[in-house]
Amino acid sequence: MGKIYELIKAERLPAGIIRHQVEILGKAEEFKYRSVRIGLVWPTVENPGYYVVGDMEVDDRFAPDEKGVIRIIEEEEVNDLSLIALFESVTTAYVTMMADALYCDFSLEDHRIRFWEYLDRCNLRGISCEDIAYRDLVLRFSAIKDFNDAGSLILDKGSDLFKDLQGISREHLKNKPEAAFYRLNALSYLVSGFLKFPPKQMLSFKFEGGRDNNSWML
């Protein structure tokens, strides 16, 4: 999948909204997000390093979604045996897309420490590296299913991540699903993070006319 669009410019607006000015198939577009976050899976002998970038869309004031809508905007598989290649790729995505959280498994302490050492060495301590929201895998995967069944998870239908989502069942959870379905595992970090720690809905107030006019808008 890689990126679904070519990012031209990312900026944070005064109300806290993140705006991406992009190019899709040669056409200029603009997207606004409440939050951009990343789910990162460490490499093992059974799976490569992998991360997925997703955003929570700005709510439609006239048809708000209860949980929020998550759109997957990038996924990347890093097969290089060097961890530095993975660290460089995921931190570049974090900075350029103006992400505000990166979820990874803190129980793998050696990986976490090496990543923190890399952030220190590269002066990237501003990156918010967070432990996964839920330790239980079934709970995390159920969060994916809840968002997907509600139509609140938007994926590129041609991506491997989408194919994994269509093909997994409860039976698959019995045999090392973290390795066999590492893409979904990264997605579960991302989705459960949004579920447990949803971004605040930012309000901006706009007053027009004289003192008696107290109209406002998001």
C-alpha positions in Angstrom: 0.0 0.0 0.0 2.6 2.6 1.1 1.0 6.0 1.1 -2.5 6.7 -0.3 -1.4 10.2 -1.3 1.6 12.4 -1.9 1.9 14.8 1.1 2.7 18.3 -0.1 2.3 20.2 3.2 1.2 19.4 6.8 0.2 22.0 9.3 -1.6 22.3 12.6 -4.3 24.9 12.5 -5.1 27.2 15.5 -8.1 25.1 16.6 -5.8 22.0 16.9 -6.9 20.5 13.6 -4.2 18.9 11.4 -4.4 19.8 7.7 -2.8 17.8 5.0 -2.4 19.4 1.6 -1.8 16.5 -0.8 -1.7 15.3 -4.4 -3.8 12.3 -5.6 -3.4 11.2 -9.2 -2.1 14.6 -10.1 -5.0 16.4 -8.4 -4.6 18.7 -5.4 -6.7 17.8 -2.4 -7.0 18.8 1.3 -7.8 16.7 4.3 -8.4 17.7 7.9 -7.9 15.5 10.9 -8.4 15.6 14.7 -5.4 13.4 15.2 -2.8 11.4 13.4 -1.2 8.3 15.1 1.0 5.3 14.4 0.9 1.6 15.4 4.4 0.1 15.2 5.2 -3.7 15.4 8.8 -4.7 16.2 10.5 -7.2 13.9 10.9 -10.8 15.0 12.3 -14.0 13.4 8.7 -14.6 12.1 7.7 -11.1 10.9 9.3 -7.9 9.6 9.1 -4.5 11.2 5.9 -2.8 10.2 3.9 0.3 11.0 0.6 1.8 10.0 -0.4 5.4 10.0 -4.0 6.4 10.6 -6.0 9.6 11.3 -9.2 10.3 13.0 -11.3 12.5 10.7 -12.8 15.8 11.7 -16.4 15.1 12.7 -19.3 16.0 10.5 -21.3 18.4 12.8 -24.5 17.2 11.2 -23.8 13.5 11.3 -21.2 12.9 14.1 -19.8 9.4 14.5 -20.0 8.1 18.0 -16.5 6.6 18.0 -14.9 8.7 15.3 -13.8 7.6 11.8 -10.3 6.2 11.3 -8.7 6.5 7.9 -5.5 4.5 7.1 -3.2 6.8 5.2 0.1 4.9 5.1 1.5 1.4 5.9 5.1 0.4 5.6 6.9 -3.0 5.9 10.6 -2.8 6.6 12.5 -6.0 5.9 16.0 -4.6 6.6 17.6 -6.6 9.4 18.9 -3.3 10.8 16.5 -1.6 13.3 17.9 1.8 12.3 16.1 1.5 8.9 12.8 0.9 10.7 13.4 3.7 13.1 14.3 6.2 10.3 11.2 5.3 8.3 8.7 5.5 11.2 10.1 8.7 12.7 10.0 10.3 9.2 6.4 9.4 8.9 5.6 10.7 12.4 7.3 14.1 11.8 6.1 14.8 8.2 2.5 13.8 8.9 2.4 15.7 12.2 1.4 12.6 14.3 0.8 13.0 18.0 1.3 9.4 19.3 3.2 6.3 18.3 2.0 3.0 19.9 4.4 0.1 20.4 4.7 -2.9 22.8 6.7 -1.8 25.8 6.9 -5.4 27.1 9.8 -6.0 24.5 12.1 -3.8 26.6 15.3 -4.2 24.6 13.5 -2.9 21.4 11.9 -0.1 23.4 15.3 1.0 24.9 17.0 0.9 21.5 14.2 3.0 20.0 14.5 5.6 22.9 18.3 5.7 22.4 17.7 6.4 18.8 15.3 9.2 19.6 17.8 10.7 22.0 20.7 10.5 19.5 18.7 12.1 16.8 17.1 14.8 19.0 13.6 13.4 18.4 12.5 13.2 22.0 9.4 15.2 21.0 8.0 12.0 19.6 5.3 10.7 21.9 6.1 7.0 22.2 3.3 5.2 24.1 2.7 1.7 25.3 -0.2 -0.2 23.7 -3.6 0.7 25.1 -4.7 -2.9 25.8 -2.4 -5.9 26.5 -5.1 -8.5 25.6 -4.9 -9.4 21.9 -8.6 -10.4 21.7 -9.6 -7.0 23.1 -7.5 -5.2 20.6 -8.7 -7.2 17.6 -12.3 -6.8 18.8 -11.7 -3.0 18.6 -10.8 -3.4 15.0 -13.9 -5.4 14.3 -16.2 -2.9 16.1 -14.8 0.0 14.0 -14.9 -1.9 10.8 -18.5 -3.3 11.3 -19.7 0.3 12.1 -18.2 1.6 8.8 -15.8 3.7 10.9 -12.5 2.2 9.5 -11.5 3.2 6.0 -8.9 1.1 4.3 -7.5 0.9 0.7 -9.3 -2.2 -0.6 -6.2 -3.2 -2.6 -3.9 -3.3 0.4 -2.5 -6.4 2.1 -3.9 -4.9 5.4 -7.4 -4.9 4.0 -7.0 -8.5 2.7 -5.8 -9.6 6.2 -8.8 -8.0 7.8 -11.2 -9.9 5.5 -9.5 -13.2 6.0 -9.1 -13.5 9.8 -11.4 -15.4 12.1 -11.5 -16.4 15.8 -9.8 -19.7 14.8 -6.7 -17.8 13.6 -6.3 -16.3 17.1 -5.1 -19.6 18.4 -1.9 -19.8 16.5 0.5 -16.9 17.1 -1.7 -14.3 15.4 0.8 -11.5 16.3 3.3 -13.0 13.9 1.0 -14.4 11.2 -1.2 -11.2 11.2 1.4 -8.6 12.1 -0.2 -6.0 10.0 -3.5 -6.4 11.9 -1.5 -6.4 15.1 -0.1 -3.0 14.3 -3.6 -1.8 13.3 -4.9 -3.1 16.6 -2.4 -0.9 18.4 -3.6 2.1 16.5 -7.3 1.5 16.7 -7.3 0.6 20.4 -5.3 3.7 21.1 -7.9 5.8 19.5 -10.7 3.9 21.3 -9.1 4.2 24.8 -7.7 7.7 24.3 -9.9 9.5 21.8 -8.7 13.0 20.6 -10.6 15.9 22.1 -13.1 17.6 19.8 -11.6 21.0 19.3 -13.9 24.0 19.1 -13.3 27.3 17.5 -15.7 30.2 18.0 -16.5 32.8 15.4 -18.5 35.8 16.3 -20.0 38.0 13.6 -21.9 41.3 13.6 -22.6 43.4 16.8 -22.5 42.5 20.4 -25.9 40.8 20.4 -24.9 38.3 17.7 -23.5 35.3 19.5 -23.5 32.8 16.7 -20.7 30.2 16.8 -19.4 27.4 14.7 -16.9 24.5 14.9 
